[in-house]
Amino acid sequence: MNKIILSFLLITSSIFVYGQENSWSLQKCVSVALENNIDIKIKQLQIAKAQKTYTHPLLDIFPSVGLVGNHSYNFGSTIDPSTNNRVSSDIQYDNFNVNANMNILDFNNLANSQKNKIDIDLAKADKKVVEYEYKLQLLEKYFDALFSQELVKIQKEQLENSTFNLKRIQKEVEIGNKPQSDLYDMQLSFSQDEKRLMEAEQLFETQKLQLFQLMNFKIENLSQVILEVYLAKENEVENHEIFQNPKIEFANLAYKSSKKDVAILRSANLPSLSGFYNWSTFYSTPINQPTNNIASFNNQFNDNKNQQVGLQMNIPVFTGFRRNRQIMASKIESEKVKLVSEQEKIKIEQQVELENTRKKQYLQLTENLENTLKYAKESFKTTQSKFTNGKIDAVIYTSVKNQLLSSEYDFLKNNLQVQYASLKINLIQKNEFN
């Protein structure tokens, strides 16, 4: 494995370096992207909202206190029972009332409080899921651009070789050592190499732009940006049954939340106990009548005071069959969420198994591709010598050169795929790259 990594480093050691500020690692891209992603900022606000919604059950015990005061007028007449005469009932009336209510035991409040607490964790897990899926996209885009970057490097080396041979053939044709057809063949090969390099550079530029657009980050001098080769650590997960994938965490919390929905509906069938306290007084005086015998405001205020304190228990006897149907429907929904949770875990396990299989296949190819590249280099070296000495024509030389290009391409692609698979496995299993 060390030999593989060493070979890979030799291929990527001479990346174009224009300064540290233009060099972007995978971790740097992820860090900048997570700070700029709008979806993640929205999820953070949802977490804050869930935290504000949650109320501790003990706070529900605190009484709610209200103060009521009203001033009213009553116009008309009534029968005085003592004289059986009609008398005026035009009076003004002031009433003051202070009441307090306290929930001592309310299973609905308890169930709602527990659900709101789970919703905080659910909102946090939802944010982690968004970050996880976003990192998967970044990883794919980063390696797409990284592969194009390394391909440009190979194509440039090929073009440099084609430029050298084209100039040499031109000179030999001018002095008559080579036929004009060899020059045409070399010009065709040079033109094809130029086209391949231009296509690789254009693809690299497009993929870099896509990467930074995904990061929601505008950067100047995009053409000077280079990507750092990332070598994943070969750490095996000790227990393959344990996954720290946020999708599994979110699914488990969603199941817990659905069970609390059932508890909330059931709480309507449970008794509740509350306490209450009421203090009141009033003042009245007739309108447009003598007030000599009417007690003063202070006296009436004190004399008319009344207090009431007590407990109230509400025991549901019959809430209708609709509530029971709602509970049954909520149970079915909870079972559905449980199956979704189990399904999510199966998907993650299958995805890890698939990526591990791909990685093993890439590693199995590594030695063969390394040998093929070595043989292609040796073959090209001898072919270059034969072509220089005029023992083979330009067509054969171009064919061997293309074989070398294909071997370098395959070797580069396979090594990058090994690294990509390692990083993806780590991300799926542990939600991190290392």
N, C-alpha and C positions, 0 to 999 in steps of 0.2 A: 504493500500500500504506500510506503514511503517513496518507493521508486515512481509510482504513479504521480504522487503529489509533486515530486521533484521535476518530473517531466513536464507536468502541467505548469509549474512555476517558470521553467525555462521558456516555454512558449509565450507566457504572458509577462515576462520580466521587463520588456522594453516598450511598455505602453507609453503613448505620447504624454509627457508630463509638462504642463504649462504653469505649474504652481499649485500649491496646496489648496488654494481657494477654489480651483477648478476641478479638483479631484473629489468625486462623490462615492462614498462607500454605501453599502446596502443599509447599514444602521443609520447613517446620516440621512439617507433618503426617507427611511421609515420615520425617523424622529421629526423631520420637517413636515412630512405628510400628515402625521397624526396631529400636529399643532394647527394645520391649516384646513383640515377636513371639516366641512360644514355639518355633515351628518353626525359626526362625533360631538360637535358643540351642541347640536340639538338634543342628543341623548343626555348630555351633561345637564342641560336645563330640565329634562324630564326627571332626572335623579333628584335635583333640587326641589322640584314640585312634589315628588313623592315623599321627600323628607318633611316638607311643610305640611303635607296632608296627614302624616302620622301623628296621632295623639296617644300618649301613654294612658293605659286604663285608669291609673290613679287620678289623672287629671279630670276624668269624667265624674269622679266623686265630688269634686268641688261644686258647691251649689251655684245655681244661676239666680241672681238677685235682680229684681225689677222694682222701680219706683213709679207709681201712677198717681197723678193728681188731675182733678177735673173741676170745672166750675160750670154750673148749669142753672137754667131758669125754668120754673114751672108756672104756667098760667092757667087759670080756670077756677072752678069752685068745687066744693064737696059738701057732704052732709056731716054735720057735727053730731055724733051719736048721743052726746049728753043732752043736747037741746033739741035735737031733731030739726035744726034750722040749717039752711044753706049758708055756708061761710066761704070766704075767699081762700083759695089755695095758691095765691101768687107768692111764690117764695124763690129765693136764690139759694143755691146749695153748693157747698165746697166739700169735696171728698178727697182724702189722702190715703194711699194704700201702699204698703211695702210687702212684697211677697218673695219668698225664696223656695226653690225646689232643688232637691238633691237626689241623684240616682244612686241608690245604695247597692243594688244588684240588678244589672241589665245584661243578659247574655248576648243580646244583639250588639251592644257597644263593645263587649269583649271580643266577639268574633270579628267585627269590623276593624278593631284596633290591631288584632293579630294579622288580618289580611293586609292592612296598610303597611305593617312592618315588613311582611314578605314582599310587598310591591316595591319597597325600597331596594331590596336585594335583587328583585326581578329587573328593575330599571338599570341597576349596575351591571347585571349579567347581559342585558340587552346591549348596553354600550360595548361590553367586551366582545360580543358577537360581531357587531359592526366593525370594531377594530380588527378582529381576527380575519373577517372576510376581506377587509381592506388591505391587510398585510399580505394575504394570498395574492391579490391582484397586483400589488406592488412587487412582490417577489417574481411573479411571472413577467411583468413588464421590464423589470430590472435585468433579468437574465436574457430576455429577448434582445434588449439593447446591448448587453455585454457580449453576447455571441456575435452580433453584427460588428461591434467594435473590434473584436479579435479577428473576425473575418476580413475586415478592412486591412488590418496589419499584414495578414497573409497575402492578400491581393496586392498590396504595395510592394512586398518583397518579390512577388512574381513579376510585377510590372518593371521593377528595377532590373531584373534579370533579362526580361524581354527587350528593354531599352538597350542594354549592353550588347546583346546579340544582334539586334537590328543594326546598330551603328557598325558593328564589326562586319556584318554581311554586306552592308552598303559599301564599305571600303574594299572588301574582297571582290565584289561585283565590278567596282570601278577599275580594279587592276586586272580583272579577268580570271581570278581564281575560282569564282563561283558563278553559276548560271543565273540569269535574270529571274528564273522561276523560283529559286531559293529566296530571292529578295521578296517576291510576291508572297511566298508562303510565310515569311517572317513578318511582313507587314500585316498580313491577315491575322497572325497570332498576336501581334502587338495590339492591333485594333480590338480584338476580342478581349484581351487582358484589360485594356483601357475601359471597355464597356462594362466588364465585370466589376472593376474597381469603382467606377462611377455608380453602378447600381448598388453596390455594397455601401458606399458612402451615403447615398440618398436614403437607403433603408435605415442606416444607423442614425441619420439626422431625424428621420421621421419617428423612429422608435424612441429616441431621446426626448423629442417634443411630446410624444404621447405619455412618457414617464412623468415629465414635469407637469403636464396638464393634469394627470391623475393625482399628483402631489398638490395641485392647486397652488403652484409656486412659479412665479415668473422670474426668469433668469436671463441676464445679459450674456452675450457671447456664447450662445448655445453650442456653436461649432467647436469651441475650445474645451468644452466639458468632457472629462474622461471618467470612466467608471472603474472602480477598484475591483480586482478579482477577489472573490470571497471564498475562503476554504472552510467548509463546515467541519466542526469537530465530530469525530466518529464516536459519539456516546450512545451506548445501547441503554434503552430504558429497562430498568431492573424488573419491573412488574408490568407486563403488557396488558394486564387487566385494568390498570389504573390510567385513566386519561384525564388530563387537566384541560380538556377542550371546552371553551365557553359555551358551545352549542349544547353540550350535555348538561352543563350547569343550568343554563337557561331553561331547558326542557324539564329538568327536575323541579326547579322553582315554580314553573308554570303549573305543574301537577299539584304542588303544595297549595298554590293559590286557588286552584279549582276546588280543592277539598274544603277550603275556607268558605268558598261560595255556598257549598252545601250546608256548612255550619251556620252561616248567616240566615239562610232560609229556615233551618230547623229552630233557630232561636225565637222565631215568631210563635212557636208552640210552647215555649217555656215561660214560667212566671217571672215577673219583674217586681222589684221592691223599691219604693222611693219615699223620701221624707219631704215634708213641706212645713212652712212657717208663714203666717200671715199677720200683719199688724195694720190696723185701719182706724181712722177717726173721721169725723165730719163736722161741718158748721153750716147752720141754716138760719135764715132770717126772712120775715115776710117783706113783700115789696109794697111800697106806698101805704104802709100801715104803721101805727105807733109801735115803737120798739122798746118802750119803757120796761116791759116785763120779760124782754128777751135777754138771755144770758150773753155775756161778752164772748168774743172769739176765743180768748184764752181759756175761759171756763168750759165752753163747749168742746174745745179741742181736747182738754184733759178728761172731761166727763164722758165723752163719747168714744174713748179709746177702747179698742177690742183686739185681742190676740188669739191666734189659733195655731196649734202645732199638732202634727200627727204623722202617721205612717200610712202608706197606701200600697197595697199589693194587688197586682193585676194578674189573674190566672186565666189564660186562654182556655175556654171550654170547647168552642167550636169555631174554627177559622175557615171552614169551607173546604171542599175537596180540591179546589184550585191550588191551594198551598201545597198539598201532598203531591199533586202532579208536577208542580214546579220543582219540588225536592227530587222527585224521581228523574226529571229531565236533567237537573244539575248533576246528579250521580252519573248519568249516562255520559254527560259532557266530561266529567272528571275521568271516567274510564277511558274515554277517547284521548284525552290529554296524556294519560299514562302510557297508552300504546304509542303515541307520538314520541314520548320520551324514550321508550325502549327502541323504537325505530331509529331515532337519531343516534343512539349509541351503536347500533348495528352498522349504520352508514359510516360512522367514524372508524370503527374497527375494519370494515371492508376497504375504506380508503387507505388506511395505514398499510394493510396487507397488500394492496395493489401497488403502492409506492415502494414498499420493500421489495416486491417482486421485480419491479422495473429497475430498481437500483442494483439488485443482484445480476440482472441481465446486462446492465451497463458494465458492471465490474468484470463479468465473464468475457466481455468483448475487449476489455482494455488491453490485455496482453497481446491479443491478436492484432489489434489496431496499432499498438506500439511497434510490433515487429514489422507490420506492413509499412508503416511510416519509415522505419529504419531502412528496409529494403528499397523503398521508393527513393529515398535520398541517395543511397549507394548507386541505384540504377541510373538516376538522373546525373550523378557525378560522372559515371563512365560514359553515358550518352552525350554529355556536354563535351567531354574530351574527344569522342568519336566525331561529333559534329564539327568541332573546331579543326580536326585533322581531315575533314572532308570524307570520312568513311560512311556517313549516313546523310540522308537529305533532311530538309527542314520539316517535312511531314512527320517522319518518325520521331525527330527531336521534340516537336510540339506534342505528339501523343504521349511521350514519356513525361514531359513537363506537366501535362494535364493530369496524369496519374499521380504525380507528386502532390499537385494541388488538391486532388480529391482525397488523398491519404491524410494530408494535413487537416483538411476540412473535417473528415470523419473523426480523426483523433481529437481535435478541438471540441467538436460537438459532443462526443461521448463523455469527455472529462467534465464539461460544463453540465451535462445532464446528470452525472453522478453527484455533483455539488448541489444542483437544483433539487434533486430527489432527497438528499440528506437534509437540506434546509426545510423542505416541505414536510418531511416526516417529523422533524423536531417541532415545527409550528403546529401541526395537527395534534401531536401527542401532548405537548407541554405549553403551547401558545407562546413559544419563544424560538429564536433561531439557533441558540446554542444548547 
